[in-house]
Amino acid sequence: MSMDKTTAIKDLVANPLSRRTFAKRAMATGMMAAVASSVGFPGVADAQSLTDVDILNFALNLEYLEAEFYTVATTGRRIEDVGIGVSGVGTLGGTVGGSVVSMDNRAMQVARDIANEEQMHVRFLRTALGSAAIAKPAINLAALGIGFGNVNEFLTLARAFEDVGVTAYNGAAPLISSRAILASAAGIALTEAQHAGVLRYLVYDRGIAVPQLDNVDVPPLASPNGRLFNVNNEGLSPARTPSQVLSIVYANRTASARSGGFFPGGFNGTITQV
């Protein structure tokens, strides 16, 4: 990322006036409340108070989960063990569950590369957010009882994480006010999309049938109603609202749910409720 983009993001985090300016510009046109209401935030008042920092911290919760998953699956270690910071705003939680997965060389190469890049995403967002970065919340990698027993389990869960990540960034994009931050978020989203594409092909190539996550999900080809790529009937990548994302990672579709599944204590930050 260029120095100009880094400076812009850090200025946004450090300068409350800048954050209010972004929000006021959006609210002046009525767009922030309208878009936020359409993507599942609790109410207009809450939508109007959201900042780009809130959106980035929402993403950071997901990046913590992905980074922990791949790091544990490839090394048996947690991200804190490999030198990644986990402290910050909110409740700091430990990570439980998971172990090194026995994989063939091709799958392990993919897993290691993705682990490295998900660790980079955590570092990038934490650096960009500075003192506003959330702490890593409690994470339970064994929440669904799959993911680490064999390579097929690993690919099943990895596919789900990456597709959810892509749709989460896609859904959050209209809420981001800063063009610099939007460009940086798009860069992460495109990396996640590359991860998803490779994993979806591996799932198809091995004939693994995976469950459909929700009515937005497009499973890979080996599954019923599957497609090679995660696209809708218009050839577009789907988008999920924050509420839809939380219902998956919390493994709980109950309206107003604030925790569960991979996040037994819930997300840190402003956006925490299904």
Secondary structure, DSSP 8 states (H G I E B T S, - for coil): --HHHHHHHHHHHH-HHHHHHHHHHHHHTTHHHHHHHHTT-S-HHHHHH--HHHHHHHHHHHHHHHHHHHHHHHHS--GGGGT-----BS----EE--------HHHHHHHHHHHHHHHHHHHHHHHHHGGG-B----EETTTTS-SSSSHHHHHHHHHHHHHHHHHHHHHHGGG---HHHHHHHHHHHHHHHHHHHHHHHHHHHTT------STT----TTSTT--SSS--TTS------HHHHHHHHTT---TT---BTTBTT--SSS----
